[in-house]
Amino acid sequence: MGKVKKSVKKFGQTRLKQTIEKRRAVQKIKKERKKRELRKLGRAQLDKENEARAEGENLDEVGAFHTSKGGENDDGQVAAVLHNDSGSDLGSDLEADEDLLEDGDAVQDTSDEDNSDAEPSTKDPTMRKMLAEKHKKDLAKLKEQDPEFFRYLEDNDKQLLKFDVSESEEEEEEDDEEDEDDAEDAAAGSDDEQEMEEDGGYGQEVTKAVLAKWENAIIKEHSVRAGKQLAIAFRSAVLAGQEGADEMPYTVNSDAVFNKVILLSLKQLPGLFAHHLPVKQTKNQRTQPLPSGCKKWKVMRPLVKAFLANLLETIRRVSEPTIVQYVLQESERIITYFACFPKLAAAFLKELLNVWGTGHESTRMLAFVCIRRMAALPQNSMLDAALKGMYTTFVKVCRNTNAHTLPVINVLISCAVDMFGIDLSASYQHAFLYIRQLAIHLRGAIAAKSKEAYRSVYNWQFIHCLRFWSAVLSTYCSERFRAERGESPLQPMIYPFVQVALGASRLIPTAQYFPLRFHCIGLLTDLARNTGIFIPLAPVMFEVFDSTEMKRKPTPSTLKTLDFDVIIKAPKEYLHTRVYQEGLTENVCQCMFEYFESYALSIAFPELAIPAIVQLKRHIKRSKNAKISKQLQSVVEKLEQQSRFIENKRASTDFSPSELAKAHTFLVGTKVASTPLGAHLVSLRKIKEQRRQLLEENQSSGGKRR
């Protein structure tokens, strides 16, 4: 007998007991799983036999045969109940055991095998053969007693007649396929532990010299063994200082070595994977083959999975923006490998969404790039999860809105809009669901008429959701998009969205919520401008002038000017004040300029502007505030100038109003900024931007906004 290695003795003293306990736990889980499979298959088989006998006895009631699908549903319910009764507390344990198998600790434990034969196993070939023969005899007897019913089964339930031993064998193979990869990881994990024992056992300190040795082996020899050692050191570095770090194979004792381990792992291991798992690059990423189809996948799979798990743990634990930024930059190269591990991909996507929504400014866009790459993975496996995750993350972030968070929210909207353009058919499903949710909130508020119901609509989350869907529809239902790619699948969502936005703007028609109305008018104006669809917003704007807030005499006040972009409800102290009246007038005029600019090149602009001009002149006569009258008069003048501009261009046309095709080509190629209304709006936007910058400077210098 050879001499026992020192590493074996150390293992027996430190980790033997723990390993045996883990193995017994795995065996217990396997036994419980076998029992559930036996009960499930046995009950399903008995139900089918009882159903066949009952139907054979009632030959005259042919209509009852068509209820066999209900029996199948009942079987599914019974299986669900059995699963809940016997495995309700095993969810977390099963996940822990799967991790145990991945680490290479799954081996057979003969101490508990004596009790495994207490119940017959459905995977026993003899048992399967007996069940199949009994089933065939029952069917043959049924064929003799009632040929007509047997022919009915042949036509409507062939699966019942095709029951055979081979079928059970196929099911067994399918069940075993799920554990096959974990078994391979277990074997590979055992090999890794043996290699570590030969290299010096557990707790070996990682130095720069050791890292240089591994790096040289990976670069020059493409050594898989060096890659495994580096991956294990990567895990030890990530878990340093955490519970269980003392049991790690390597220890990292300095910040310099810690940074070197992470940088080296992220830089060299993806190249090692690419060398051993060459994948043919295609233009369309969704049709690109996965690394799991390569010849060396079985050898490289444990290493790839360990590296991805370490990468995920790094993002979870490291908070330094520079390190997270580097990790995300290097992660873009290995996104494809996540498609081979759905669980890791889902966890990685969750962390990316967290960084995208709440992370540092330097890491937000890098996280978005990784999310977009994951959404475009082969087989479209992560697209739905990415779309849902980005929308829900966006809703959480936009709960609080002010001058500082508004730019971040705008960036999130731009990113999410781009994501929803990957697959418009999939985006339609999400758009339908979430716009429907907004409509349900609005309908509930209209029906309940309570403060709580109103709060479900009149909040920043609801408004930003409207802004987001307005941006999505404006982008992928625009006239330019339709000209290049045809009608968008999202086109049917425009009408319900407009109805929801209009309903929200008029839910509480009081002066205190006019700022919220301006937000709704603005997003609907953007939608009308991009899609070319007519949305009647002029009446919604003129309701502001008809309110009692604008008709009554204002009270003097020294309050600061409100920033309507970051409020949805005016403070009570601003009501009935001159500063609030002037602010409302300025915003209504701005909304009118934006709205009519959307139709500035329309051949019907003069007819569209006439009602607005009449209403504005009426309010000018009634107003006693010179500043308000001057603002309204400027709107009237620009609308009249634009109407004369269109009438002059229209006079030179050679087609009638009934020729709609030619009417749509009216002033095609003309820039809106070259028209009287467009040029004036450009100057107004510049003034508004300068004013916003002044407000931000005042706030940053310590000015307090009421």
RATAJO-V239959 format. One line per field, one symbol per residue. ss: DSSP state (A for helix, B for strand, O for the rest). A space follows every 10 residues. Layout:
ss: ???
This chain:
ss: OOOOOAAAAA AAAAOAAAAA AAAAAAAAAA AAAAAAAAAA AAAAAAAAAA AAAAAAAOOO OAAAAAAAAA AAAAAAAAAA AAAAAAAOOO AAAAAAAAAA AAOOOOOOOA AAAAAAAOOO OOOOAAAAAA AAAAAAAAAA AAAAAOAAAA AAAAAAOAAA AOOOAAAAAA AAAAAAAAAA AAAAAAAAAA AAAAAAAAAO OOOBBOOAAA AAAAAAAAAA AOOAAAAAAA AAAAAAAAOO OOOOAAAOOB BOOOAAAAAA AAAAAAAAAA AAAAAAOOOO OOOOAAAOOO AAAOOOAAAA AAAAAAAAAA AAAAAAAOOO AAAAAAAAAA AAAAAAAAOO OAAAAAAAAA AAAAAAAAOO AAAAAAAAAA AAAAAOOAAA OOAAAAAAAA AAAAAAAOOO OOOOOAAAAA AAAAAAAAAO OOOAAAAAAA AAAAAAAAAA AAAAAAAAOO AAAAAOOOOA AAAAAAAAAA AAAAAAOOAA AAAAAOOOOO OOAAAAAAAA AAAAAOOOOO AAAAAAAAAA AAAAAAAAAA AOOOOOOAAA AAAAAOOAAA AOOOBOOOOO OOOAAAOOOO OAAAOOBAAA AAAAAAAAAA AAAAAAAOOO OOOOAAAAAA AAAAAAAAAA AAOOOAAAAA AAAAAAAAAA AAAAAAAAAA AOOOOOOOOA AAAAOOOOOO OAAAOAAAAA AAAAAAAAAA AAAAAAAAAA OOOOOO
